[in-house]
């Protein structure tokens, strides 16, 4: 299997990557939102946020 970042063969210690460097590059892509899937309907996110806030308010503190 090839490293998804640089295409070199993977190393067992860093699988599915070839090195810590490539694993860190992938992690930074997750943190920066590069792997995010854009929503077609942003209002869905707003509805979800409202539902989550309503559920939090109903929780006993």
Buried (B, 14 or more C-beta within 10 A) or exposed (E): EEBEBEEEEBBEEBEBBBBEEBBEBBEEEEEEEEEEEEEEEEEEEEEEEEEEEEEEEEEEE
